[in-house]
């Protein structure tokens, strides 16, 4: 299930980034072609001199086209770089500093946090089934979880448990703030039997999976609709700027 959600997130970034890049490239091409046609050309306008209507030739001003074209190119470069960073973040290959920044994104960050919580809870649950200690369970999580921040925390938490710290205080330092992980320190404030701990981590894993699936679906819907609207606006604005300049050119080009 988690692998399916990871694939959905990757496909969403690829398709969304592709649509935006395509619209920006097409818009840049239209503006660039219109700027090349209109540059250094003259068009005729009418002016009134002593009640007489005379024709006056003016050079077309295309500086605003260069400004729009520059904006489109910068937006395309930003979209490309941001898409690459987002793909690396989803695949847990981004640098630590960038990964921490990307984790704050409203949609993708929260979804990836829920997926990391699901991975952690399921990993600990499987270790408890094998009757491993929590220190062993967290050491195993540090080798199997994809999220680098949670991997590092799992290794530190295992070392802290080996040093005699309480499980509730160790869990309180986790980098995840999504339910049910956020309530685990309170639940482990007292000793739990093997059966109770097994049921608790199983319920936490199931809830984390459901929450991750829900947020993944909402992210997919929101981003898809937003990308479609933004791409349509980008293409429509480029068409508007080029056609409006074309009407001026055709009205009096010499």
C-alpha positions in Angstrom: 0.0 0.0 0.0 2.8 2.4 0.9 4.6 1.7 -2.3 1.5 2.5 -4.2 1.2 5.9 -2.5 4.8 6.6 -3.2 4.2 5.9 -6.9 1.1 8.1 -6.9 3.1 11.0 -5.4 5.9 10.5 -7.9 3.4 10.4 -10.8 1.7 13.5 -9.5 4.9 15.5 -9.5 5.9 14.2 -12.9 2.6 15.0 -14.6 2.0 18.2 -12.7 5.5 19.5 -13.3 5.3 18.4 -17.0 2.1 20.3 -17.6 3.5 23.5 -16.0 6.7 23.2 -17.9 4.9 22.6 -21.2 2.6 25.6 -20.8 5.6 27.8 -19.9 7.6 26.6 -22.8 4.7 27.1 -25.3 4.0 30.5 -23.8 7.7 31.5 -24.1 7.8 30.4 -27.7 4.7 32.4 -28.6 6.0 35.5 -26.9 9.4 35.1 -28.4 8.1 34.7 -32.0 5.8 37.7 -31.6 8.6 39.8 -30.2 10.8 38.9 -33.1 8.1 39.8 -35.6 7.2 43.1 -33.9 10.7 44.3 -33.1 11.9 47.4 -35.0 8.7 47.5 -37.0 6.4 50.5 -37.5 2.7 50.9 -37.2 0.4 53.7 -38.2 -1.7 55.8 -35.8 -4.0 58.7 -36.3 -3.5 62.1 -34.8 -5.5 65.3 -35.1 -3.7 68.5 -36.2 -5.9 71.6 -36.6 -9.0 69.6 -37.2 -7.2 67.4 -39.8 -6.7 63.7 -39.2 -3.1 62.7 -40.1 -1.3 59.4 -40.0 1.8 59.1 -37.8 4.3 56.2 -37.9 5.5 54.8 -34.5 7.9 52.1 -33.6 6.4 49.2 -31.7 7.4 48.9 -28.1 8.2 45.3 -27.3 10.1 45.9 -24.0 7.1 44.5 -22.1 7.3 41.3 -24.1 10.9 40.9 -23.0 9.8 41.3 -19.4 7.1 38.7 -19.8 9.4 36.4 -21.6 12.0 36.7 -18.8 9.3 35.9 -16.2 8.2 32.8 -18.1 11.8 31.6 -18.4 12.5 32.1 -14.7 9.2 30.4 -13.8 10.1 27.4 -16.1 13.6 27.1 -14.4 12.0 27.3 -11.0 9.4 24.7 -11.9 12.0 22.3 -13.2 14.3 22.7 -10.2 11.4 22.4 -7.7 10.1 19.3 -9.4 13.5 17.6 -9.2 13.8 18.5 -5.5 10.3 17.2 -4.8 11.1 13.9 -6.6 14.2 13.5 -4.6 12.3 14.3 -1.4 9.7 11.7 -2.1 12.4 9.1 -2.9 14.3 10.1 0.3 17.3 11.2 -1.7 17.3 14.9 -1.0 20.0 16.6 1.1 19.1 16.8 4.8 18.7 20.6 4.8 16.5 20.6 1.8 14.6 17.6 3.1 13.7 19.5 6.3 12.5 22.5 4.2 10.5 20.3 1.9 8.9 18.5 4.9 7.2 21.8 5.8 5.2 21.9 2.5 1.5 21.9 3.3 0.5 19.0 1.1 3.5 16.9 0.2 5.2 17.4 3.6 2.2 16.2 5.7 1.6 13.2 3.4 5.2 12.1 3.6 5.1 12.6 7.4 2.1 10.2 7.6 3.9 7.7 5.4 7.0 7.8 7.7 4.7 7.3 10.7 3.1 4.3 9.1 6.5 2.8 8.3 7.8 3.3 11.8 4.7 1.9 13.5 4.6 -1.1 11.2 8.3 -1.8 11.7 8.0 -1.7 15.5 4.9 -3.8 15.4 6.7 -6.5 13.3 9.6 -6.5 15.8 7.2 -6.8 18.7 5.7 -9.9 17.1 9.1 -11.4 17.0 9.4 -10.5 20.8 12.3 -8.1 20.3 13.0 -5.4 22.8 12.2 -1.8 21.9 15.9 -1.1 21.5 16.2 -3.9 19.0 13.0 -2.8 17.3 14.2 0.8 16.8 17.6 -0.4 15.6 15.8 -2.5 13.0 13.7 0.5 12.0 16.8 2.6 11.5 17.9 0.2 8.8 14.5 -0.3 7.1 12.7 3.1 7.2 13.2 5.2 4.1 12.8 8.7 5.8 16.4 9.7 6.7 15.3 11.9 9.7 13.3 9.0 11.2 16.2 6.6 10.5 18.5 8.9 12.5 16.0 9.3 15.3 15.5 5.5 15.5 19.2 4.9 16.0 19.5 7.6 18.6 16.3 6.4 20.4 17.7 2.8 20.5 20.9 4.1 22.0 19.0 6.1 24.6 16.9 3.1 25.6 20.2 1.1 26.0 21.3 3.9 28.3 18.2 3.4 30.5 15.9 6.2 29.4 12.2 5.7 29.6 10.3 4.8 26.4 7.8 7.6 26.9 10.6 10.2 27.0 12.3 8.7 24.0 9.1 8.7 22.0 8.4 12.3 22.9 11.5 13.4 21.0 10.3 11.9 17.7 10.2 14.2 14.7 6.7 13.2 13.8 3.7 15.2 15.1 0.8 13.3 13.4 -1.6 11.1 15.2 -1.4 8.4 16.5 2.4 8.9 16.8 1.9 12.2 18.7 0.0 10.4 21.5 2.3 7.5 21.9 4.4 9.1 24.7 1.3 9.4 26.9 0.2 5.8 26.2 3.6 4.5 27.2 3.7 6.5 30.4 3.1 3.2 32.2 4.2 -0.4 31.4 2.4 -2.3 28.8 2.1 -6.0 28.5 3.3 -7.7 25.3 -0.3 -8.1 24.1 -1.2 -4.5 24.9 1.9 -3.2 23.1 1.2 -5.4 20.1 -2.4 -4.2 19.8 -1.3 -0.6 20.3 1.4 -0.6 17.6 -0.9 -2.5 15.2 -3.7 0.1 15.7 -1.1 2.9 15.3 0.2 1.4 12.1 -3.4 0.9 10.7 -4.4 4.5 11.6 -1.2 5.9 10.1 -1.8 4.0 6.9 -5.4 5.3 6.7 -4.3 8.8 7.4 -1.5 8.7 4.8 -3.9 7.3 2.2 -6.5 10.1 2.9 -3.9 12.8 2.7 -2.4 11.3 -0.4 -5.8 11.4 -2.1 -6.4 15.0 -1.1 -3.0 16.0 -2.3 -3.6 14.4 -5.6 -7.0 16.1 -6.1 -5.7 19.6 -4.9 -2.5 19.6 -6.9 -4.1 18.2 -10.1 -6.8 20.8 -10.1 -4.4 23.6 -9.2 -1.9 22.6 -11.9 -4.6 22.5 -14.6 -5.8 26.0 -13.7 -2.3 27.5 -13.5 -1.2 25.9 -16.8 -4.4 27.1 -18.5 -3.8 30.6 -17.2 -0.1 30.6 -18.3 -1.0 29.5 -21.8 -4.0 31.8 -22.0 -2.0 34.8 -20.9 0.7 34.1 -23.5 -2.0 33.8 -26.2 -3.6 37.0 -25.1 -0.3 39.0 -25.2 0.7 37.7 -28.6 -2.8 38.1 -30.2 -3.2 41.7 -28.8 0.2 42.6 -30.3 -0.7 40.9 -33.6 -3.9 43.0 -33.9 -1.9 46.2 -33.4 0.7 45.0 -36.0 -1.9 44.0 -38.6 -3.8 47.3 -38.1 -1.0 49.4 -39.3 2.3 47.6 -40.0 4.4 49.1 -42.7 
